[in-house]
Amino acid sequence: MMDAILHPHVTEKTVDKMDFDNKMVFICQTDATKEQIVEEVEEQFDLNTTNINTMITPKGQKKAELTLSDEHDAQEVASRIGVF
């Protein structure tokens, strides 16, 4: 399987999304599907997601915003995977 996720995307805005909306944002391969991204995130970081939105940035990168299920805390997941 290809690596759909390149790396977590960390900005002031994405940290706010972690804090207030329980969301995490990743930069992904541009040809990765939502299903591939969800599958890889859930498997790699051992969590469940409830929603995904993807967008292509003006720089041509694919950004995936995943809403985590209530049993997972985005802040805790971020610190566990070494985002901060």
C-alpha positions in Angstrom: 0.0 0.0 0.0 1.3 3.5 -0.8 1.9 6.0 1.9 -1.2 8.2 1.7 0.0 10.5 4.5 3.1 12.6 4.2 3.1 14.4 7.6 0.9 16.1 10.1 0.2 19.8 9.3 0.8 22.0 12.3 0.0 25.7 12.2 -1.8 28.0 14.7 -5.0 27.3 12.9 -4.6 23.5 13.0 -3.7 23.6 16.7 -6.9 25.5 17.4 -8.8 22.8 15.5 -7.1 20.2 17.7 -8.1 22.1 20.9 -11.6 23.1 20.1 -12.9 20.7 17.3 -11.0 17.5 18.0 -9.6 17.5 14.5 -6.2 16.7 13.1 -4.8 17.9 9.7 -2.4 16.0 7.6 -0.6 16.7 4.3 -1.2 13.7 2.0 -0.3 12.4 -1.4 -2.4 14.3 -4.0 -3.7 11.1 -5.6 -4.7 9.5 -2.3 -8.4 8.9 -1.8 -10.4 9.7 1.3 -10.8 6.0 2.0 -7.0 5.4 1.8 -6.2 8.4 4.1 -8.8 7.3 6.7 -7.6 3.7 6.6 -3.9 4.8 7.0 -4.5 7.3 9.8 -6.7 4.8 11.8 -4.2 2.0 11.4 -1.0 4.0 11.9 -2.2 6.0 14.9 -4.6 3.5 16.4 -7.7 5.8 16.5 -11.2 6.1 15.0 -12.4 9.0 12.9 -15.9 10.2 12.2 -15.4 12.6 9.3 -12.8 13.6 6.7 -12.6 16.7 4.4 -9.9 17.0 1.8 -8.8 20.1 -0.1 -6.0 21.0 -2.5 -4.0 24.0 -1.2 -2.9 26.9 -3.5 0.6 25.3 -3.4 -0.9 22.1 -4.9 -0.7 20.0 -1.7 -3.6 17.8 -0.6 -4.7 18.5 3.0 -6.9 16.2 4.9 -8.8 17.3 8.0 -10.0 14.4 10.1 -12.5 14.6 12.9 -11.6 12.1 15.6 -14.3 10.1 17.4 -15.2 11.1 21.0 -13.1 8.4 22.6 -9.9 10.0 21.2 -8.4 13.4 22.0 -6.6 15.2 19.2 -4.2 16.8 21.7 -3.2 13.5 23.2 -2.8 11.8 19.8 -0.7 14.7 18.6 1.7 14.5 21.5 1.8 10.7 21.2 2.9 10.9 17.6 5.4 13.7 18.3 3.7 16.7 16.8 4.6 18.7 19.9 
